[in-house]
Amino acid sequence: MADLLEIYAPLVALVLAFAITYLSIPAIIRLSLVKRLYDLPDVRKKHAARISPLGGMAIFGGMIISFVFSTAHLANPALNSVLVALFILFITGVKDDLYPLVPYKKMLGQVLAIGIVVLQGNVRLESFYGLFGINELPYIVSVLLSLVFFLGIINSFNFIDGINGLSSGIGIIVSCTYALWFSFFQEDLFLILALAIVGSQLAFLPYNLVKAKIFMGDSGSMILGFLAAILTIYFLQVNERAEEVVLLKIDAMVFSFSVLIIPLMDTIRVVFIRVFILRKSPFAADRNHIHHTLLDIGLSHAQASLLLMGINIIFIVACYFLNDFLRAKFLFIGLSLTAIALSQLPFIIKKRQKKRGIYQAHS
């Protein structure tokens, strides 16, 4: 029995994460109704009232239980640090979902979790792998850059969790992409982690994508962003030391950029507007996100999420096949410019609709 579990551990993790998450969500919805734990609509959120913001509890439970159960036969020096950091982020997220925290307190929880995995677990960006001529980084630079990277990815998933299904859908794409690579590299521990994430997100989507009954909240989106950062860093490290390298080492950085293109580009754009144009805090809520504008020009939540997910997949596939024809820095610049151009299209359409008098804000 133990041997069978080891052989089919990735599949067990996927199915178990799906089952636990899917079956626990109805109970969480009922609990939220009984205890009056709702995410109420406001200027930015025009959904119907009485929707539970505690989907992260089901996502976290399904993912963590299936991962720990399926990896009993495996070990990794960084594993304990990752698990501790996940619990810190989960507690911070739940607290924010129930009683919103001021930004600096939420940031403090994120920094504490990141510090544990970077300093104790040594999970960090150790090199640029030749991109722009930069290779191994000094330790202090590596730690600081890793801190910025983790904070960026965690909050980027938090930012895109503004419409139904988007954060989950991008999380599935990111995790599936890395799962394929970990399978190729025979890295079972992180293959299981990626599939546990996929299972929990697949179970969450039916309750969230169309006529949402529950939101993942900060407890879900922060964990998802944190795990996306973990998978990215480990992918870079594994690709660096692999005997058979499918992607050139310098191109692995660019490939990871393509995998995270939607949350990264939206976050960079929104933070730039808030800080340098509006002179506001980068955490000041607004409707300048790409997904909000897609709603404004007439798309439904599901249509906007599926469109952005499709674009994410196109970028990944394009990056993989262009890898053999373009040098890394030119590929990176090309992907960035294309993403910037595409991100402006919804805003151009919205502006034209206003001029023609057919624009109206959609929920």
VENCOR-V569317 format. One record per residue. N is the residue number from 1. RES is the residue in three letters. SS is DSSP state (H for helix, E for strand, C for the rest). OMEGA is omega in whole degrees, -180 to 180 (* if undefined). NEAR is the number of other C-alpha atoms within 8 Angstrom. Layout:
# VENCOR-V569317
N | RES | SS | OMEGA | NEAR
N | RES | SS | OMEGA | NEAR
This chain:
# VENCOR-V569317
1 | MET | C | 180 | 4
2 | ALA | H | 179 | 5
3 | ASP | H | 179 | 6
4 | LEU | H | 179 | 7
5 | LEU | H | 179 | 10
6 | GLU | H | -178 | 9
7 | ILE | H | -175 | 6
8 | TYR | C | -176 | 8
9 | ALA | H | 179 | 11
10 | PRO | H | 179 | 12
11 | LEU | H | 178 | 8
12 | VAL | H | -180 | 11
13 | ALA | H | 180 | 17
14 | LEU | H | -176 | 16
15 | VAL | H | -178 | 9
16 | LEU | H | 178 | 12
17 | ALA | H | 178 | 17
18 | PHE | H | -175 | 15
19 | ALA | H | -178 | 10
20 | ILE | H | -179 | 12
21 | THR | H | -176 | 16
22 | TYR | H | -177 | 12
23 | LEU | H | -178 | 8
24 | SER | H | -177 | 9
25 | ILE | H | 178 | 11
26 | PRO | H | 179 | 8
27 | ALA | H | 179 | 8
28 | ILE | H | 177 | 12
29 | ILE | H | 179 | 13
30 | ARG | H | 179 | 8
31 | LEU | H | 180 | 9
32 | SER | H | 179 | 12
33 | LEU | H | -178 | 11
34 | VAL | H | -177 | 7
35 | LYS | C | 180 | 6
36 | ARG | C | 178 | 7
37 | LEU | C | -174 | 12
38 | TYR | C | 167 | 11
39 | ASP | E | -174 | 9
40 | LEU | C | 179 | 10
41 | PRO | C | 175 | 10
42 | ASP | C | -178 | 6
43 | VAL | C | -177 | 5
44 | ARG | C | -174 | 7
45 | LYS | C | -174 | 8
46 | LYS | C | 180 | 8
47 | HIS | C | 175 | 7
48 | ALA | C | -179 | 7
49 | ALA | C | 174 | 8
50 | ARG | C | 173 | 10
51 | ILE | E | -178 | 13
52 | SER | E | 176 | 15
53 | PRO | C | -170 | 13
54 | LEU | C | 178 | 16
55 | GLY | H | 178 | 16
56 | GLY | H | 178 | 16
57 | MET | H | 179 | 11
58 | ALA | H | 180 | 15
59 | ILE | H | -180 | 14
60 | PHE | H | -180 | 12
61 | GLY | H | -180 | 10
62 | GLY | H | -178 | 16
63 | MET | H | -173 | 15
64 | ILE | H | 180 | 9
65 | ILE | H | -179 | 9
66 | SER | H | -180 | 14
67 | PHE | H | -179 | 13
68 | VAL | H | -180 | 8
69 | PHE | H | -173 | 8
70 | SER | H | -177 | 14
71 | THR | C | -179 | 11
72 | ALA | C | -177 | 7
73 | HIS | C | -177 | 6
74 | LEU | C | 179 | 6
75 | ALA | C | 176 | 8
76 | ASN | C | -177 | 6
77 | PRO | C | -176 | 6
78 | ALA | C | -170 | 11
79 | LEU | H | -179 | 9
80 | ASN | H | 179 | 8
81 | SER | H | 179 | 11
82 | VAL | H | -179 | 11
83 | LEU | H | 178 | 8
84 | VAL | H | 180 | 10
85 | ALA | H | 178 | 13
86 | LEU | H | 180 | 11
87 | PHE | H | 178 | 8
88 | ILE | H | 179 | 12
89 | LEU | H | -180 | 14
90 | PHE | H | 180 | 14
91 | ILE | H | 178 | 9
92 | THR | H | -179 | 11
93 | GLY | H | 179 | 14
94 | VAL | H | 178 | 14
95 | LYS | H | -179 | 10
96 | ASP | H | 179 | 12
97 | ASP | H | -177 | 12
98 | LEU | H | -179 | 7
99 | TYR | C | -172 | 6
100 | PRO | C | 179 | 7
101 | LEU | C | 171 | 8
102 | VAL | C | -173 | 6
103 | PRO | H | -175 | 7
104 | TYR | H | 178 | 6
105 | LYS | H | 176 | 8
106 | LYS | H | 177 | 12
107 | MET | H | 179 | 8
108 | LEU | H | 177 | 8
109 | GLY | H | 179 | 11
110 | GLN | H | -179 | 11
111 | VAL | H | 178 | 10
112 | LEU | H | 179 | 10
113 | ALA | H | 180 | 13
114 | ILE | H | 180 | 12
115 | GLY | H | -179 | 10
116 | ILE | H | -177 | 13
117 | VAL | H | -178 | 15
118 | VAL | H | -175 | 13
119 | LEU | H | -179 | 9
120 | GLN | H | -178 | 9
121 | GLY | C | -179 | 13
122 | ASN | C | 175 | 8
123 | VAL | C | -174 | 11
124 | ARG | C | 175 | 10
125 | LEU | C | -175 | 10
126 | GLU | C | -174 | 8
127 | SER | E | 170 | 10
128 | PHE | C | 174 | 12
129 | TYR | C | 175 | 11
130 | GLY | C | 180 | 10
131 | LEU | H | -176 | 12
132 | PHE | H | 177 | 5
133 | GLY | H | -178 | 5
134 | ILE | C | 179 | 10
135 | ASN | C | -176 | 9
136 | GLU | E | -177 | 8
137 | LEU | C | 171 | 10
138 | PRO | C | -173 | 6
139 | TYR | H | -178 | 7
140 | ILE | H | 178 | 6
141 | VAL | H | 179 | 8
142 | SER | H | -179 | 13
143 | VAL | H | -178 | 12
144 | LEU | H | 179 | 8
145 | LEU | H | 178 | 9
146 | SER | H | 177 | 11
147 | LEU | H | 179 | 12
148 | VAL | H | -179 | 8
149 | PHE | H | 179 | 9
150 | PHE | H | -180 | 11
151 | LEU | H | -179 | 11
152 | GLY | H | -177 | 9
153 | ILE | H | 179 | 14
154 | ILE | H | -176 | 15
155 | ASN | H | 176 | 10
156 | SER | H | 176 | 13
157 | PHE | H | 175 | 14
158 | ASN | H | -180 | 12
159 | PHE | H | -176 | 9
160 | ILE | H | 178 | 13
161 | ASP | C | -178 | 12
162 | GLY | C | 175 | 8
163 | ILE | C | -174 | 10
164 | ASN | C | 170 | 14
165 | GLY | C | -172 | 13
166 | LEU | H | -178 | 14
167 | SER | H | 178 | 12
168 | SER | H | -178 | 11
169 | GLY | H | 178 | 13
170 | ILE | H | 177 | 11
171 | GLY | H | 178 | 14
172 | ILE | H | -180 | 12
173 | ILE | H | 180 | 12
174 | VAL | H | -176 | 11
175 | SER | H | 178 | 14
176 | CYS | H | 180 | 11
177 | THR | H | 180 | 9
178 | TYR | H | 178 | 13
179 | ALA | H | 178 | 13
180 | LEU | H | 180 | 9
181 | TRP | H | 180 | 9
182 | PHE | H | 175 | 13
183 | SER | H | 178 | 10
184 | PHE | H | -179 | 7
185 | PHE | C | -179 | 8
186 | GLN | C | 176 | 6
187 | GLU | C | -170 | 9
188 | ASP | H | -176 | 9
189 | LEU | H | -177 | 10
190 | PHE | H | 170 | 10
191 | LEU | H | 179 | 14
192 | ILE | H | 178 | 16
193 | LEU | H | -180 | 11
194 | ALA | H | -179 | 13
195 | LEU | H | 175 | 15
196 | ALA | H | 176 | 19
197 | ILE | H | -180 | 15
198 | VAL | H | -179 | 13
199 | GLY | H | -179 | 15
200 | SER | H | -180 | 19
201 | GLN | H | 176 | 14
202 | LEU | H | 178 | 11
203 | ALA | H | -178 | 12
204 | PHE | H | -174 | 14
205 | LEU | H | -179 | 11
206 | PRO | H | 179 | 8
207 | TYR | H | -171 | 11
208 | ASN | H | -170 | 13
209 | LEU | C | -179 | 11
210 | VAL | C | -178 | 9
211 | LYS | C | -172 | 6
212 | ALA | C | 174 | 10
213 | LYS | C | -178 | 9
214 | ILE | E | 174 | 12
215 | PHE | C | 179 | 13
216 | MET | C | 179 | 13
217 | GLY | H | 179 | 14
218 | ASP | H | 180 | 12
219 | SER | H | 178 | 19
220 | GLY | H | -175 | 15
221 | SER | H | 179 | 15
222 | MET | H | 178 | 15
223 | ILE | H | 180 | 13
224 | LEU | H | 178 | 12
225 | GLY | H | 178 | 15
226 | PHE | H | -180 | 12
227 | LEU | H | 176 | 8
228 | ALA | H | 177 | 12
229 | ALA | H | 178 | 12
230 | ILE | H | -179 | 9
231 | LEU | H | -180 | 12
232 | THR | H | -179 | 10
233 | ILE | H | -179 | 11
234 | TYR | H | 176 | 9
235 | PHE | H | 179 | 11
236 | LEU | H | -179 | 10
237 | GLN | H | -179 | 8
238 | VAL | H | 179 | 9
239 | ASN | H | -180 | 11
240 | GLU | H | -175 | 9
241 | ARG | H | -178 | 6
242 | ALA | C | 178 | 8
243 | GLU | C | 178 | 4
244 | GLU | C | -175 | 4
245 | VAL | C | 179 | 9
246 | VAL | C | 174 | 4
247 | LEU | C | 172 | 8
248 | LEU | C | -176 | 7
249 | LYS | H | -179 | 11
250 | ILE | H | -179 | 11
251 | ASP | H | 179 | 12
252 | ALA | H | 177 | 11
253 | MET | H | -179 | 12
254 | VAL | H | 178 | 12
255 | PHE | H | 178 | 11
256 | SER | H | 176 | 9
257 | PHE | H | 179 | 9
258 | SER | H | 179 | 12
259 | VAL | H | -176 | 13
260 | LEU | C | -169 | 10
261 | ILE | H | -176 | 11
262 | ILE | H | 179 | 9
263 | PRO | H | -178 | 12
264 | LEU | H | -176 | 11
265 | MET | H | 178 | 10
266 | ASP | H | -179 | 13
267 | THR | H | 180 | 10
268 | ILE | H | -179 | 8
269 | ARG | H | -177 | 8
270 | VAL | H | -180 | 11
271 | VAL | H | 178 | 10
272 | PHE | H | -180 | 9
273 | ILE | H | -178 | 9
274 | ARG | H | -173 | 13
275 | VAL | H | -170 | 11
276 | PHE | H | -180 | 8
277 | ILE | H | -179 | 7
278 | LEU | C | 180 | 7
279 | ARG | C | 179 | 7
280 | LYS | C | 173 | 8
281 | SER | C | 177 | 7
282 | PRO | C | -179 | 8
283 | PHE | C | 178 | 6
284 | ALA | C | -176 | 7
285 | ALA | C | 176 | 4
286 | ASP | C | 179 | 6
287 | ARG | C | 179 | 7
288 | ASN | C | 179 | 7
289 | HIS | C | 179 | 10
290 | ILE | H | -177 | 10
291 | HIS | H | 177 | 11
292 | HIS | H | -179 | 11
293 | THR | H | 176 | 13
294 | LEU | H | 175 | 11
295 | LEU | H | -177 | 14
296 | ASP | H | -178 | 13
297 | ILE | C | 170 | 14
298 | GLY | C | 179 | 7
299 | LEU | C | 173 | 9
300 | SER | C | 177 | 8
301 | HIS | H | -178 | 12
302 | ALA | H | -180 | 10
303 | GLN | H | 180 | 8
304 | ALA | H | -180 | 12
305 | SER | H | -179 | 14
306 | LEU | H | 177 | 10
307 | LEU | H | -179 | 8
308 | LEU | H | 176 | 10
309 | MET | H | 179 | 12
310 | GLY | H | 178 | 8
311 | ILE | H | 178 | 8
312 | ASN | H | 180 | 15
313 | ILE | H | 179 | 10
314 | ILE | H | 179 | 8
315 | PHE | H | -180 | 12
316 | ILE | H | -179 | 11
317 | VAL | H | 180 | 8
318 | ALA | H | 180 | 8
319 | CYS | H | -179 | 13
320 | TYR | H | -176 | 8
321 | PHE | H | 177 | 8
322 | LEU | H | -179 | 9
323 | ASN | C | -177 | 12
324 | ASP | C | -173 | 5
325 | PHE | C | -177 | 6
326 | LEU | C | 174 | 8
327 | ARG | C | -171 | 8
328 | ALA | H | -175 | 11
329 | LYS | H | 179 | 8
330 | PHE | H | 177 | 8
331 | LEU | H | 178 | 13
332 | PHE | H | -180 | 10
333 | ILE | H | 179 | 8
334 | GLY | H | 178 | 8
335 | LEU | H | -178 | 11
336 | SER | H | -179 | 8
337 | LEU | H | 178 | 8
338 | THR | H | 179 | 8
339 | ALA | H | 178 | 10
340 | ILE | H | -180 | 9
341 | ALA | H | -180 | 8
342 | LEU | H | -178 | 7
343 | SER | H | -179 | 10
344 | GLN | H | -176 | 8
345 | LEU | H | 180 | 8
346 | PRO | H | -179 | 11
347 | PHE | H | 176 | 10
348 | ILE | H | 179 | 8
349 | ILE | H | 179 | 9
350 | LYS | H | 180 | 12
351 | LYS | H | 180 | 8
352 | ARG | H | 178 | 8
353 | GLN | H | 178 | 11
354 | LYS | H | -179 | 9
355 | LYS | H | -179 | 7
356 | ARG | H | 176 | 7
357 | GLY | C | -179 | 6
358 | ILE | C | -179 | 7
359 | TYR | C | 168 | 10
360 | GLN | C | -179 | 6
361 | ALA | C | 178 | 7
362 | HIS | C | 179 | 7
363 | SER | C | * | 8
